[in-house]
């Protein structure tokens, strides 16, 4: 099926609701590929994208508009679907292939891109779902076939989450030191990405996992997906309680929230020589007494999504092994505004996946 037009759910005002619109779709050229969207995951960062930027702390807000993002915006960067049209220069991908789309596109030429890290491009990021129309649509146009990873017989809804939640968690885990069965790793925040982190940690490491989230349902889901213990960070003396339960031996913490309170909890939880990986984009400022860097000899690292090779590896891993499966909430794409509202108010356990 060759699309001449496509229905997209887009917002026309920063912070506004998404409305369906029909846009013309030019014929494919060069290495372009059209993918009919079967499933598209919903990410917490979509809330920041719709708002127009991220909380940088101190009352400052980054601006997608100032960085060149133009309205209307069609979000959705966890895309799975079927290849329905290919440009004349496309090789290695055939019509009818079931694929997950890598959405983090760079210039392909800068010093960072040539290492395979297009998601950290220094020059011209053009991500699907932000600068380019994403998967909240019937179909998506992908600039090059190299961004498509065949999924074979994998469940489409679950494979969609690999493109962000999956590779974000995988990339963060890879930044941890080697751990033993005596070590603990703290997962701060058990939303869709954090829950994926719990599942992958349980499959890839020997360490015991302590899950930290204020939502009881998310804590229960984390325990079902590989966590040994789970705690509410809002209870009195949470820091002491969690540390004592883990014998003061938390070797690393991954902060999937990225707020001032979550980052503070993470750095105070880890033991001396501990590692903290900050992933979440909730916003604010990081604060810590400078002498503590030396006195605790801790390492603090940032981690932003993952590379194309991470996506290929994760798909291969899922095809080779049975991984813990985080909860999925599959909904019609037409309910996207309600889904965004549920995500805003913390009513989602696991990952919402939208279906056109």
C-alpha positions in Angstrom: 0.0 0.0 0.0 1.5 3.3 -1.1 0.3 6.3 0.9 -0.5 9.5 -0.9 -1.7 11.1 2.4 -1.5 10.2 6.0 -3.6 10.9 9.1 -1.6 12.3 12.0 -2.5 13.2 15.5 -0.6 16.5 16.1 -0.7 19.6 18.3 -0.8 23.1 16.8 -0.1 25.0 20.0 2.5 24.3 22.6 0.7 22.6 25.5 -2.4 22.1 23.4 -4.5 19.0 22.7 -3.7 16.7 19.7 -6.1 16.8 16.8 -6.2 14.5 13.7 -5.1 16.1 10.4 -4.6 14.7 7.0 -1.2 15.6 5.3 -0.1 14.9 1.8 2.8 12.4 1.6 5.2 12.8 -1.3 6.5 9.8 -3.3 9.5 8.1 -1.7 12.9 9.0 -3.1 16.4 7.7 -2.6 16.7 5.7 0.6 13.4 6.7 2.0 10.9 4.1 3.4 7.3 4.4 4.3 6.2 2.3 7.3 2.6 1.6 8.1 2.3 2.1 11.9 0.9 -0.9 13.7 1.9 0.2 17.2 3.5 3.3 18.8 4.6 3.6 22.4 4.0 6.7 24.5 6.9 8.1 26.4 7.0 10.5 29.4 9.2 12.8 27.4 6.2 13.4 25.1 4.8 15.5 27.9 7.8 17.7 27.8 7.8 17.9 24.0 4.2 19.0 24.0 4.9 21.6 26.7 7.6 23.0 24.5 10.7 22.3 26.6 12.4 20.9 29.7 12.7 22.3 33.2 16.4 23.3 33.4 16.1 24.5 37.0 16.3 28.0 38.5 13.1 28.9 36.7 14.6 28.3 33.3 12.9 26.3 30.6 14.6 25.0 27.4 12.7 25.9 24.3 12.1 23.5 21.4 10.7 26.3 19.4 14.0 28.3 19.8 15.9 25.3 18.8 14.1 25.1 15.5 11.2 22.7 16.1 8.2 23.9 14.1 4.5 23.5 14.7 2.5 21.3 14.1 4.3 18.5 15.9 3.4 14.8 15.5 4.9 13.0 18.4 5.6 9.3 18.8 9.1 7.8 18.7 8.5 4.1 19.7 7.3 2.9 16.3 6.7 -0.6 14.9 5.0 -1.4 11.7 5.1 -2.9 8.2 7.3 -1.6 5.3 4.8 -0.6 2.6 6.9 1.6 0.2 10.6 1.9 -0.5 12.7 4.4 -2.5 14.7 3.3 -5.5 18.0 3.2 -3.6 16.8 1.0 -0.7 18.6 -2.3 -0.2 18.3 -5.0 2.5 14.7 -4.1 3.5 11.8 -5.7 1.6 8.1 -4.8 1.3 6.1 -6.4 4.0 8.9 -6.6 6.6 7.9 -6.1 10.2 10.3 -3.5 11.7 11.0 -1.3 14.7 12.1 2.2 13.8 15.2 3.8 15.3 14.0 7.4 15.8 17.1 9.3 17.0 18.5 10.6 13.7 21.6 12.8 13.5 23.5 14.4 10.7 25.4 11.2 10.1 28.7 13.0 9.5 29.9 14.7 12.7 32.5 13.1 15.0 29.8 11.7 17.3 27.5 10.3 14.6 30.3 8.4 12.9 30.8 6.5 16.1 27.2 5.2 15.8 25.8 7.6 18.4 23.5 9.6 16.2 21.2 10.2 19.2 24.0 12.5 20.5 24.6 14.4 17.2 26.4 17.7 17.7 25.0 19.4 14.6 21.6 18.5 13.3 19.3 16.3 15.3 16.1 15.4 13.4 14.3 13.0 15.6 11.1 11.3 14.6 8.4 12.6 16.8 10.0 15.9 17.3 11.7 17.6 14.3 10.2 15.0 11.9 6.6 13.6 12.1 6.5 10.6 14.4 4.3 7.5 14.9 1.1 9.0 16.2 -0.1 8.4 12.7 -1.3 5.9 10.2 2.2 5.8 8.6 5.6 7.3 9.1 8.3 8.3 6.5 11.8 7.1 7.5 14.7 8.9 5.8 16.9 5.8 5.4 16.5 2.0 5.6 19.4 1.8 8.1 17.1 3.0 10.8 14.8 -0.1 10.4 15.4 -3.2 12.5 13.4 -6.3 11.5 11.6 -7.8 14.5 10.7 -11.2 13.0 8.1 -12.9 15.1 8.5 -10.6 18.2 5.2 -9.2 19.6 4.8 -5.8 17.8 3.5 -3.9 20.8 6.4 -5.0 23.0 9.0 -4.4 20.3 7.8 -0.8 19.9 9.0 0.0 23.4 12.5 -1.1 22.5 13.0 2.1 20.4 13.1 4.3 23.5 12.3 2.6 26.9 14.3 -0.5 25.9 17.5 1.1 24.6 17.4 3.9 27.2 17.4 1.3 30.0 20.0 -0.8 28.2 22.4 2.1 27.6 22.1 3.2 31.3 22.8 -0.4 32.5 25.9 -0.5 30.4 27.3 2.5 32.2 27.3 0.6 35.6 30.3 -1.0 37.0 30.6 -4.8 37.1 28.5 -6.1 40.0 28.3 -9.3 42.0 25.4 -11.2 43.6 26.2 -9.4 46.9 25.7 -6.0 45.4 22.5 -4.0 45.1 21.4 -1.7 42.3 18.8 0.9 43.1 16.2 1.8 40.4 14.7 5.2 41.2 11.4 5.6 39.4 9.5 2.7 38.0 7.6 4.2 35.1 7.8 2.7 31.6 11.6 3.2 31.3 12.4 2.4 34.9 10.3 -0.8 34.8 12.2 -1.8 31.7 15.4 -1.1 33.6 14.3 -3.5 36.4 13.5 -6.2 33.8 16.8 -5.9 32.0 18.8 -5.7 35.1 17.3 -8.9 36.4 18.2 -10.6 33.0 21.6 -9.1 32.6 23.2 -8.8 36.0 23.8 -10.8 39.2 23.0 -7.9 41.5 19.9 -7.6 43.6 17.5 -4.8 42.7 15.8 -2.4 45.0 13.0 -0.5 43.2 11.9 2.9 44.5 8.7 4.6 43.5 5.8 6.3 45.4 3.2 4.3 43.5 2.3 1.0 45.1 1.1 -0.6 41.9 4.4 0.3 40.2 6.3 -1.2 43.2 4.3 -4.4 42.9 5.0 -4.6 39.2 8.7 -4.0 39.8 8.8 -6.9 42.3 7.0 -9.1 39.6 9.7 -8.1 37.1 12.8 -9.0 39.0 13.2 -6.5 41.9 14.0 -8.1 45.3 12.8 -5.2 47.4 10.6 -2.1 46.7 10.2 1.1 48.7 8.2 4.3 48.8 10.7 7.2 48.8 8.1 9.5 50.5 7.9 7.6 53.8 9.8 9.0 56.8 13.5 8.1 57.0 13.2 6.4 53.6 17.0 6.9 53.0 17.9 5.1 56.2 15.3 2.4 55.7 16.4 1.6 52.2 20.1 1.7 53.0 19.6 -0.6 56.0 17.6 -3.1 54.0 20.4 -3.3 51.4 23.1 -3.7 54.1 24.6 -0.3 53.0 25.9 -2.0 49.9 24.1 -0.2 47.0 26.9 -0.3 44.4 24.9 1.8 41.9 21.7 3.7 41.3 19.9 4.6 38.1 17.7 7.6 38.4 14.9 7.2 35.8 13.1 10.3 37.1 15.8 13.0 36.9 14.3 15.4 39.4 16.1 17.3 42.2 14.7 14.9 44.9 15.3 11.7 42.9 18.9 12.6 42.1 19.6 13.6 45.7 18.2 10.3 46.9 20.3 8.4 44.3 23.6 10.0 45.3 23.0 9.5 49.0 22.0 5.9 48.6 25.1 4.6 46.9 28.1 3.4 48.9 31.6 4.8 48.6 32.9 4.2 45.1 29.3 3.9 44.0 28.0 4.9 40.5 24.9 7.0 39.8 23.4 7.2 36.3 20.9 10.0 35.7 18.5 9.2 32.9 15.2 11.0 33.6 14.3 14.4 32.2 11.8 15.6 34.8 13.9 18.6 35.4 15.4 20.9 38.0 19.0 21.4 39.3 21.4 18.9 40.7 22.8 19.9 44.1 25.5 18.2 46.2 28.3 19.4 48.5 31.4 19.4 46.4 33.6 17.7 49.1 31.3 14.7 48.9 32.5 13.8 45.4 35.9 13.2 46.8 34.9 11.8 50.2 32.6 9.2 48.7 34.6 8.8 45.5 31.4 8.4 43.6 30.9 8.6 39.8 27.9 10.5 38.4 27.1 9.9 34.7 24.4 11.1 32.4 22.7 8.7 29.9 20.4 9.7 27.0 18.5 7.1 25.1 20.8 4.7 23.1 22.4 4.1 19.8 21.2 2.2 16.7 23.5 -0.7 17.6 21.8 -0.8 21.0 18.4 -1.3 19.3 19.8 -4.0 17.1 21.3 -5.8 20.1 18.2 -5.5 22.2 16.0 -7.0 19.4 18.5 -9.8 19.0 18.5 -10.4 22.7 14.7 -10.6 22.8 14.7 -13.0 19.9 17.3 -15.2 21.7 16.1 -15.1 25.3 12.8 -14.8 27.2 13.0 -11.4 28.9 10.8 -10.3 31.8 7.8 -8.5 30.2 6.7 -5.1 31.7 3.0 -4.3 31.7 1.7 -2.9 28.4 -1.5 -0.8 28.1 -2.6 -1.0 24.5 -5.1 1.7 23.5 -6.5 3.1 20.2 -4.6 6.0 18.8 -7.8 8.0 18.9 -7.6 8.1 22.7 -4.1 9.7 22.7 -5.2 12.9 24.6 -6.7 10.8 27.4 -3.6 8.7 27.5 -1.4 11.7 27.8 -3.6 13.0 30.6 -3.3 9.6 32.4 0.5 9.7 32.0 0.6 13.2 33.4 -1.2 12.2 36.5 0.7 9.0 37.1 -2.2 6.7 36.2 -0.1 4.4 33.9 1.7 1.3 35.1 4.2 0.1 32.5 3.9 1.5 29.0 1.0 2.8 27.0 1.2 1.6 23.4 -1.1 3.3 20.9 -2.6 1.5 17.9 -3.8 3.4 14.8 
